[in-house]
Amino acid sequence: MLSLSGIALLLFIIMYLVMIFAQKYRLYAIWGTVIAFVALGILQRDLSYLFSVVNWNVIMMIGGTMIIVYYFTESHMPNRMAEIILDKCPNIMWVIILMSLFAGFVSAFIDNVATVLMIAPVVLAVCGKLEISPVPMLLSVAVSSNLQGAATLVGDTTSIMLGDYAHMNFVHFFWMLGRPGIFWSVELGALMTVPVMLFLFHRYRQPVDSSEQTKVDSIFPSITLIGVVVCLILASFLPNTWDITNGLICLTLAAITMAEDYLRYHDSKNLRHALLSVDLDTLLVLGGLFLVIRGITDVGLIDKAANLIVNAGGQNMFLLYTIIVWGSVLFSAFIDNIPYVATMLPIITGICGLLHIEPYLLYFGLLTGATLGGNITPIGASANITAVGILKQNGHDVSFPDFMKIGIPFTLIAVITGYLFIWFIWA
């Protein structure tokens, strides 16, 4: 008879199989698994506990940013930005590359999901003008944003976790103990993705032209969107902030944007449209996944997986480093990297204590694998889920194979680059 952890693993596998092969039922699969976890006692039958499991900071960030993005789109600013980009690029291939690199740069300083939400309207506007599918470009943007999330202390939740755990500040990601930090590893990996994009999108050689000059109705949504970026960066330097600080920032600026629009136009219909623009499907998927991951964490599956990786390496540092990097890639492709990183950090510290070595090689290897591994599948990172949700809202369904055609090449080249760089610098 299966143990509780065995039942949890079986349900988890079934859920992912449904998400892979019957994507339109993914919401039912996720929340069906949540209900089963609660009924079987895998998750505690306590509403306050279940409520606390959901990462409301991420949910609030996405919801607030979606509202601001609605007004940003309605102001026609994305169309104007699209015209500027088109004017600078010789063909569609270079439009995709430029948008992806720009997304990567932005995501080094703010949350990856917020990056996708901000850049998606520009992508949709560009593709609308070119009359092409936005799928390749938006997926490339999402993958690029994930890729550079580990570049700085403020770029990703896992970076913040490592910084807090290892007492690293913003500068340490650039230079630490007389050696280059993980920033340079990530940026080198990003640079190496350019040849990958040249290969993936080499058929998109159609010339682009934009002789139009779209009139922007209001610059206020653009200001609040920039305000999101600035406030999120500033908040990262404040000590002892609330867990939902970033979410409150996004919701507050969303409320200010709504208030400014109403005072300007006195149109309550626009307020309703802004609220309806929030993609509940994406938020429910994320909320459900937070609960499912906590369930398999509570029954010890995450601990077992982490210990399996570490124990296989023994005292061979190169083998241990290799297993942590590529094992993290594998696990992060299918599970949220936040509980995984939280579990692995103390394990790595303990191993390094026994071996009497500095832990930074394995810390950076963990962050490289766990952050970039989410790019393999459309459910491996919140930014991917958000991008797929936006495409679905606009009539484009993205399958696992569609995503992996872009995600796997990006992941392999970026991880290999970072894997080698970190080893030669920090071994």
N, C-alpha and C positions, 0 to 999 in steps of 0.2 A: 504493500500500500504506500502511496506517495506521501512524503512528509509535506508540511505546510510550505516549506521553501520549494519543494518539487512542484507542488500545485501552482505556486506563484510563477515559477519559471515556465511551466506549461502554458498558463494563461497569457503570460507576457509574449511568448513565441506566437501563440495563436493570434493575439492582437496585432503583432507586427506583420504576420502573413496576410491578414485581412487588409492592413494598410498598404501593403505592397501590391497585392493582386486584386483588390476590390476597393480602390481608393475612395469611391463615393460613399462607402460605408464606414470610413475611418472614424468619424465622430461617434457612431454607434459602438464600434469596436473598443474605442478608448473608454467611453463612459460605462459600457457593459462590463469591462474589466474592472473599473473602479467599484462598481456596485458589487461585483463578485468578490473583490478584495475585502470590502466592508462586511459582506455577508459571511465570509469564511473566517473573519478575524485577522486577516493579513494586514488590514488597516484598522486602527482603533475605531470603535463605534462611538465616537465622540465628536460632535459637530465643531466644537471649539478647536479640537486637535486638527480635524480635516481642514478647517478654515485656515489654520496657521501653516499648513503644509504648502498651500498655494503661494507662489512667489508673487505677491500683490504688487511689488515694486515694478516687476516686468510688465504685468497686466496693465497697471496704471500708466506706465510709460508708453506702451503701445496704444492704448485707448486715447490718451491725451494727444499724442503725436498724430494719430489718425485724424483727429478733429482739426488740428492746425494744418495738416496736409490738405484737407478738404478745402479750406479757405485759400491756401497757397495755390491749389489747382484752379479754383474759381477765379482767382485774380489774374489768370493767364500768364503769370510769371514763368511757369515751366515751359510754355510755348515760346516765350521770348528767349529763355536760356537755351532751348532746343535750337532756335535759329542761330544763336551765337556759336554753338557747338558745330552745327552743320556747316557754318561758314568757314570754320577752321580745319575741317577734315576733307580729304580728297575722296573718300569712299566710306561705305557703311562699315567695313571691317575696322577702320580706324575710329569711327564713332563708338563702336562697342569697346575697343581697347581703351580709349580715352575715358569713357564713362566708368569703366571698371577700375582703372587706376585712380580716378577721382574718388570713387566710393571707398577704395582701400585707404586713401589718405585721410578721408573724413573719419572712417571707423577706427583709426589709430587713436582718436581723441574722444570719441563718444561711443555709446552703445551701438552694437552692430544692427540691432533691430531698428533703432532710431535712424540710422544711416539709410537702411533700405527704404523706410517710410518716407524719408526726405527726398531721396533720389528717384524713387519709382515714378512720381508724376512727370519728371523730366524725361525719363526713359519712355513712358507711354506717349508723351507728346512728340518726341523724336520719331518713334516708330509710326505714330499716326501720320506725321507729315511725309514719311518715306513709304507709307502703305506696306509695311512689313510686319511680321509677327514679333511681338515684344519678348517672346519666351527666351531666346538665346541671350539677348542683352540683359534682361532683368535677372536671369539666373547667374550670369557672369558677374553682375553687380553684387548679388547676394554672396556668392562664393568669395569674391574679392574682399568684401567687408569682413567676412569671417576670418580670412587669411591674415589680415593686419590687426585684428582685435587684440592679439597678444603683444603688439609692438610697444605699448606703453602701459603704465600703471592704470590708466583710466579707460583703456580701450575695450575691456571685456571683464565680466564678472570674475572669471578665473584669474585674471591678472590682479584684480583687486584682492582676491583671496590669497594669492601667493605673496603679494606685497605685505599684507597684514600679518600673515603667518611667519614670513622670513624677515620681517622688519625692514623691508626695502622701501625706499622712497621713489619719487618720480625719476630722479637722476640715475638711480641704480639700474634702471632698464636700459639706459644708454651706456653707462660706464660704471664698472663695479670691480673693486679690488685690483685696479690697474689693468683690467681687461674689458674688451667690448661686451656690452650686455646683449640681451635677447632682441632688442630693437633692430640691431644690424642683421641678425639672423633672419628675422621676419622680412625686413626690407629686401635682403638679397633674394629670399624666396619669392617675393612679389615681383622683383625684376626678372626672375627666371620664368615667370608665368607669361611674359610678353611673347616669347617664341611659341608657347603653347597656344595662346590666343591667335597668333598669326597662322598657326596650322588649323586650329578648330574652325576659324571663321574666314579661311582663305577664299571661300566661294563668294563671300559677300563683297564683291568688287564693284557693285553698282555705284556710279558717281552720285554725289549728293549736292544739292543746291538749295539755298533758302534766300529768296529775294524778298520774302514778306517781312513786314515789320509789325508784329503784334503789339497792340496797345495794352499796357498793364493797367488794370483798374485800380489796384491799391497795392502799395508796397508794405502795408502793415503786417500781413501774414508772413512776408519774407523776413521782416524784422523779428517777429516772434519766433520764427523757425531758427534764425541765427541766435536769438536769445536762448533757445533750448540748448544749443551747442555750448555757448559761453557759460551758462549756468551749470550745466552738467560737469564741465571741466573745473569750474571754481568749487563746486560742491565736493569734488574728489579730494580737495586739499583741506577741507574742514574736518577737524577731529570730532569723534563721538556723534556723528550724525545719525538720524533715524534710518532704519532699514528701508523705509519707503520714501526717502528724501528725493531720489531721482523721479519717482512716480509723481510725487506732489509737485515737483517743478513742472513737469509736462502737463499735468492737469490744471495747474494754476495759469500757465501761459495759454492753455487752450481756452479757459474761461475768459481770460482777458481778450483773446482774439474774438470770441463770440460776442462779448460785450461791445467791443469796438465796432464790429460789423453791424450790430443791432442799432447802436447809437448813430451810425452813419446812414443806414438805409431804412431803419424802422420796419424791418421785414421779419416777422416771426417764422415764416416758412423756411427761410435760410437756416434758422436755428435748428428746426426739425430735421432738415436735410443733413446738416452737419452731424447731428447725433446719430442719424441713420447710416452715415458713412462709416461708422465704426463696424469693423468686420467681426461680428460675434462668433462666427464659425472658427476663425483663427484664435480668438481668445479662449473659446471653449476647448479647442484642441490643446492649447498650451496648458490651461488649467487642469485638464484631465491627465496630461502627461506628468505634470508635477506630482499628482496624487499616485499615479502608477509607479513612478520611479521611487517615491518614498516607500511604497509598499514592498518593492523588491529589496530596498535598502534595509527596511525594518526586519525582514526575515533573514538577512545576512548574505544575500546574493552578491551585493556589491563588495562586501568584505572578502568573500571567498574568491571572487574574480581578481581583486587587487592582490591578495596574498598569493594566488596562483602565479601571477606575473612576477612578483618579487622573488618568490622561492625558486622559481625556475632559473634565475640568474646566478644564485649562489654568491661566491666571492669574486667571480670574474666580472670586472667592472664594465668591460666593453659589452659583454653578453647581457649584463643587467641593464645597462643603458639602452641597448638595442631593444630588449623586451619591453622596457617601460615606454619608449617612444612608439614602437609599432603596435604594442598591445593597447596603448592609449588611443591610437588611431582607430583600431578595430572596435573597441568598446564605445568610443565617442561617436562612431558612425550610427549607432543604434540606441544609445541611451544619453540622457542629458549629462553633459560633462561636469556640471557643478557638484552633484553628490559624489561623482567619481573622483574629482580632484580633492574634494574635502576629505575623502577616505584615504587617498594615496599620500597626501602630504605628511601626516604623522608616521606612516609606514616607512616612507623614504628617509625621514629624519632618524628613525630607529635603526634602519639598516646602515646608514652612514655613520651613526654613532658606534655601532659594533665594528665597522671597518676602519674607524678613525680617519675619515676623510670629510672634506667639505661637501655639503649636499647640493651645491648650486648646479653642478653638471646634471644631476638627476632632476632637480627642480625645473630647470629650463627644458630638459628633455620631456618631462611630464607635460609642461605647458604647451610645448610645440605639438606633441601628439594629440593631446586632449582638445586643443583649440582647432587644429586643422582637420582632425578626423571627422568632425561634424559635416565637412563638405562632401563626404562621399554619398550621403543620402539626403533626400528632401526633408527628413524628419530628424536629422542629426544635430540641428541647431535652430534656435528660435528665429534667426534671420531667414533661414531657408523656408521654414513654415510660413513666415510672414510673406515672403516673395511669392510662394506658390499660392497663398490665399489671395493676394492682390491679382495675380494672373487669372485665378478662377473667377474672381469678381468681374473681370473684364472678358470673360468668355473663353479662356484658354486653360484647359485641363493639362496638368503636367504629371506624367507617369514617372515611376522610379527610373526606368531606363532613360527617359528623356533627361532627367536631372543628372544621372550618373555619367552620361556622355560628356558632360561639362565638369562635374564635380570630381570624378576620379583623376583625370589628367592634371587638374589644378592641384589636387591633394598630393599626388605622388611627387610632382616636381618640387612643390613647396616644402614638403616634409623631408625629402631627400636632401635638399639644399640646407635646411635648418639643422637636420640631423648631423650632417658632416661638419658644418660650420661650428656648431656648439661643441662637438667632440674635439676638434682640433684646437679650439680656443680654451676650453675648460677642462679637458681630460687631465 
